[in-house]
Amino acid sequence: MTKTITFEDFSKTDLRVGTIIEVNDFPEARNPAYQLIIDFGDLGVKKSSAQITTLYSKTDLLNKQIIAVVNFPSKQIAKFMSECLVLGAVSGKDVILLNPEKRVKNGVSVS
């Protein structure tokens, strides 16, 4: 069952569009993952670890716009500090990234 939250709870989540500008392998991760460097425009550049290796190659991801939560606290994953959470639809081990239908300015808010 899905837990109900209030609009006030949801409004605390800062969802933004960013463009992946660098993708690196992450062999130290417990589960297969990439290290992503993402440009969020005026918010700056943030790093994220993403378990998206089953459907995306590094080439597929470069310059791809994504949607991420940018106001979670940083999380240490192996020797990498993840600073945002890239969003995707999860189906088993496959993750399909959420992204805007058309190209938008980096850092634009999602609501």
N, C-alpha and C positions, 0 to 999 in steps of 0.2 A: 504494500500500500504506500502511496506517495504521501509524504508529510506536507501539510499545508503551511505556508508561510504568509506573512503579511506583505503588502506592497512596500511598506517601510523596510522590511528585511531585504527584499529584492533590490530596492533603490540603493542599498549600501554596496552592491556589486558594481564595480567599474569595468564595463565591457568596452573594449576598443578594437579598432581595426589596425592591423600592422602588416608590414611586408617583410617576409623572410629574406634577409640579405646574406646570410651565411648558414651553411649546413655542414655539420661534422659528425663522423661516426662517434659512438659512445660505448666502446667495448667494456668499460668498467661498470656500466649499468647492470642491475640484476636481471632486467628483462630487456630485449632488444629495443634500442632507442636511438634517436638522433639528438645532438646538441644543436639548438636553433638560436640564431642571433636575429632579432626582430626589430625593425625600425617602426616606432610609434610616433613619428613626427615630433611635435613639440614636447611630448613626454619623454623623448629620448629613445635609446636603444636598450632593449632588455633581452635577457637570456632565458631559454626554457629547454627542459628535457622533455621529449615527446616520444611516446611509444607508438610510432606511426610507420614502422618499417615494413609492414606486410603489404601495404597498398601504395606507398610512395617511395620513389628513389630520391637521392639527394638532388638530382637534376630536376625532377618534378617539382620539388619544393622551392628551389631558388627563385626569388622574385614573386612568389605566390602570396596573395593577401589572405590573411587569416583573422579570426576573431579570438580574443584572449581576455581573461580576467587579469587586470593589471594591478589590483590592490590587495592581493593576498600577501602575507609575509613571505620572504624568500625562504626556500627550502633546499637544504643540502642533500644532493644525490651523488653518492660517491665523492669525488673531488670537485664536483661541479655545483655551483649555486644557481638554482632555478629561480627566476624572478617574476614569472608570470605563468598562467595556466592556459595553454592553447586548447580551444574547445573543438570537440568532434562528436559525431554520432557513433556509438560503440555497438558493434555487432560481433560478439565473440572476441577474437583477437584482432579484428579489423576495426580501424578507426577512420571514419570519413570526416575530414576537416570541414568545419563550418567557415564559410567565407561569403563576402558580399557578391551579389549577382553581377554587379558592374564595379569597375575600379573606382575607388574613392580615395580621399586624402588620408594619409597615415595619421592615426591618432583620433580619427572621428569616433564619436561615442555611439554605442549600440544600445537601443532601448526596446 
